[in-house]
Amino acid sequence: MDQFTIILLYFTSFFTLMNPIGTMPVYLTMTADLTKKERRSTAIKAVLTATFALVLFAFLGKYLFDFFGISVSGLKVVGGILFFFIGFDMLNARLSRIKMTKKEAEKYVDDISITPLGIPMIAGPGAITNAIVLMGDADSFTDKALVIISILLVLLVVLLVFFGAVGITRFIGDKGNKIMMKLMGLIVMVIAVEFFFSGITPYVKAMLQ
């Protein structure tokens, strides 16, 4: 395969797993009460967090997993539990903050940009596993570089989608935001259940054997 085909395959796989369009409503609802500047700051910090995590796992993931005895299944279980509580809060419209001081807003931006937006919404178990597997299969320096380039390209798309989402918040208004939050909360909880059970299945199978 030529390099263009390879990077297209890599890009498609990461795009599907990071799902910028699916992550956007969660970003919108969680940043609904922030200013435009704070939303952009959140988006940048979330993407930088995801970049750091994915590049780190791409190069050191296998060694880190082996050293700490971590499995992808364990990552899915934790991600599922975290997603469930996020979804539950969204379903009950608890993520919306009516008034925040400047200091509270800064702390809130830092908190949500690292988790859940950066990890595990953007850099989730699927994307992390994909980075480890693709980097492990890459034999040459060029192939390894293509994996990193594809990660950075998808994250650039995520950032652009988040930046574009700022205008959507104004368009749909407060009621629209609350409706979207509840709908997305339900979807996030369903994703959480899928994550949890796909992660716990190998443990159950091992115990039964």
C-alpha positions in Angstrom: 0.0 0.0 0.0 1.2 3.5 -0.7 1.6 6.1 2.1 -1.6 8.0 1.2 -3.7 4.8 1.5 -2.1 3.9 4.8 -2.6 7.3 6.4 -6.2 7.3 5.1 -6.8 3.9 6.8 -5.2 5.2 10.0 -7.1 8.5 9.9 -10.5 6.7 9.3 -9.9 4.3 12.2 -9.0 7.1 14.7 -11.8 9.3 13.4 -14.4 6.5 14.0 -13.0 5.8 17.5 -12.7 9.4 18.6 -16.0 10.4 17.0 -15.8 14.2 17.0 -19.4 14.6 15.9 -20.6 12.3 18.8 -18.4 14.1 21.3 -19.5 17.6 20.3 -22.9 17.6 22.1 -21.2 16.5 25.3 -18.8 19.4 24.9 -21.7 21.7 24.2 -23.7 20.8 27.2 -20.7 20.8 29.6 -19.6 24.3 28.4 -23.1 25.8 28.0 -22.6 28.4 30.8 -19.0 29.4 29.9 -18.0 32.4 27.9 -16.8 32.0 24.3 -13.2 32.4 25.4 -13.6 29.8 28.2 -15.2 27.4 25.8 -12.3 27.7 23.3 -9.8 27.3 26.2 -11.6 24.1 27.2 -11.5 22.8 23.7 -7.8 23.5 23.3 -6.9 22.0 26.7 -9.1 18.9 26.1 -7.4 18.3 22.7 -3.9 18.8 24.1 -4.7 16.3 26.9 -5.9 13.8 24.4 -2.8 14.4 22.2 -0.5 13.8 25.1 -2.3 10.7 26.2 -2.5 9.1 22.7 1.1 9.9 21.7 2.3 8.6 25.1 0.3 5.4 24.7 1.4 5.0 21.1 5.1 4.9 22.1 4.9 3.5 25.6 1.5 2.0 26.0 2.5 -1.7 25.7 5.3 -1.2 28.3 3.1 0.8 30.6 0.3 -1.8 30.5 2.8 -4.6 31.1 4.6 -2.7 33.9 1.4 -1.8 35.8 -0.4 -5.0 34.9 -3.2 -3.0 33.2 -5.4 -4.5 30.5 -7.6 -2.8 27.9 -10.6 -4.6 29.5 -9.8 -2.9 32.8 -9.6 0.5 31.0 -13.0 -0.2 29.5 -14.6 -1.0 32.9 -13.3 2.2 34.5 -14.3 4.2 31.4 -17.7 2.7 31.5 -18.2 3.6 35.2 -17.0 7.1 34.6 -19.2 7.5 31.5 -22.2 6.3 33.5 -22.0 8.9 36.2 -21.3 11.6 33.6 -24.4 10.5 31.7 -26.5 10.3 34.9 -25.6 13.9 35.8 -26.4 15.0 32.2 -29.7 13.3 32.3 -30.6 15.1 35.5 -29.2 18.4 34.0 -26.7 18.7 36.8 -23.8 19.8 34.6 -25.2 23.2 33.9 -23.8 25.9 36.2 -25.9 29.0 36.5 -23.3 31.3 38.0 -19.6 30.9 38.4 -16.9 33.3 39.6 -13.8 33.8 37.4 -11.8 31.5 39.7 -14.5 28.8 39.6 -14.8 29.0 35.9 -11.0 28.5 35.4 -11.0 25.5 37.7 -14.1 24.1 36.0 -12.4 24.5 32.5 -9.2 22.7 33.8 -11.3 19.9 35.4 -13.5 19.0 32.5 -10.8 19.5 29.8 -8.7 16.8 31.3 -11.5 14.4 32.3 -14.0 13.6 30.9 -13.4 15.5 27.7 -9.7 14.8 27.0 -9.8 11.4 28.6 -11.9 9.3 28.1 -14.3 11.1 25.7 -11.7 12.0 23.0 -8.8 9.6 23.9 -11.0 6.7 25.0 -10.0 3.0 25.4 -10.7 2.3 21.7 -8.5 5.2 20.5 -5.7 4.3 23.0 -5.8 0.6 22.0 -5.8 1.5 18.3 -2.7 3.7 18.9 -0.9 0.9 20.7 -1.8 -1.7 18.1 -1.0 0.4 15.0 2.3 1.6 16.5 3.2 -2.0 17.4 2.5 -3.1 13.8 4.5 -0.2 12.3 7.9 -1.6 11.3 9.6 1.4 9.7 10.1 4.9 11.0 7.8 6.2 8.2 4.9 3.9 9.3 5.3 5.1 12.9 5.3 8.7 11.7 2.1 8.1 9.7 0.4 6.8 12.9 1.3 10.0 14.8 0.3 12.2 11.8 -3.1 10.5 11.6 -3.7 11.0 15.3 -2.8 14.7 15.0 -5.0 15.2 12.0 -8.0 13.7 13.7 -7.4 15.8 16.8 -7.2 18.9 14.6 -10.7 17.9 13.2 -11.9 17.5 16.8 -10.7 21.0 17.7 -12.3 22.5 14.6 -15.6 20.8 15.4 -15.5 22.0 19.0 -14.7 25.6 17.8 -17.7 25.4 15.4 -19.9 24.1 18.2 -19.7 27.4 20.1 -22.1 29.0 17.6 -24.6 26.1 17.9 -25.0 26.8 21.7 -26.2 30.4 20.9 -28.5 29.1 18.1 -30.4 26.5 20.1 -30.7 28.6 23.3 -31.0 27.6 26.9 -34.0 25.2 26.4 -32.4 23.5 23.5 -29.2 23.0 25.5 -31.1 21.4 28.4 -33.0 19.1 26.0 -29.7 18.1 24.2 -28.1 17.5 27.6 -30.8 15.1 28.7 -30.8 13.2 25.3 -27.0 13.0 25.3 -27.0 11.9 28.9 -29.1 8.9 27.9 -26.8 8.1 25.0 -23.7 8.4 27.2 -25.2 6.1 29.8 -25.9 3.5 27.0 -22.3 3.9 25.8 -21.2 3.4 29.4 -23.1 0.1 29.8 -21.6 -1.2 26.5 -18.1 -0.2 27.6 -18.5 -1.7 31.0 -19.9 -5.1 29.8 -17.4 -5.4 26.9 -14.6 -4.8 29.5 -15.9 -7.1 32.2 -16.8 -10.0 29.9 -13.1 -11.3 29.7 -12.9 -11.3 33.5 -16.2 -13.3 33.8 -15.1 -15.8 31.2 -11.7 -16.2 33.0 -13.5 -16.8 36.3 -15.9 -19.4 34.8 -13.0 -21.3 33.3 
